[in-house]
């Protein structure tokens, strides 16, 4: 992967993290628990795809 492509992807990830933080900071504990569980499932599935 070229350095340019890597930097593009890193910027997108950074933007997504910023947006996610904004959303979660105004969420209830239950909503955050659901998000965390769903995110763990997503990461687990992604790791087994590659």
Helices and strands as residue ranges (DSSP letters): H 3-25, H 29-49
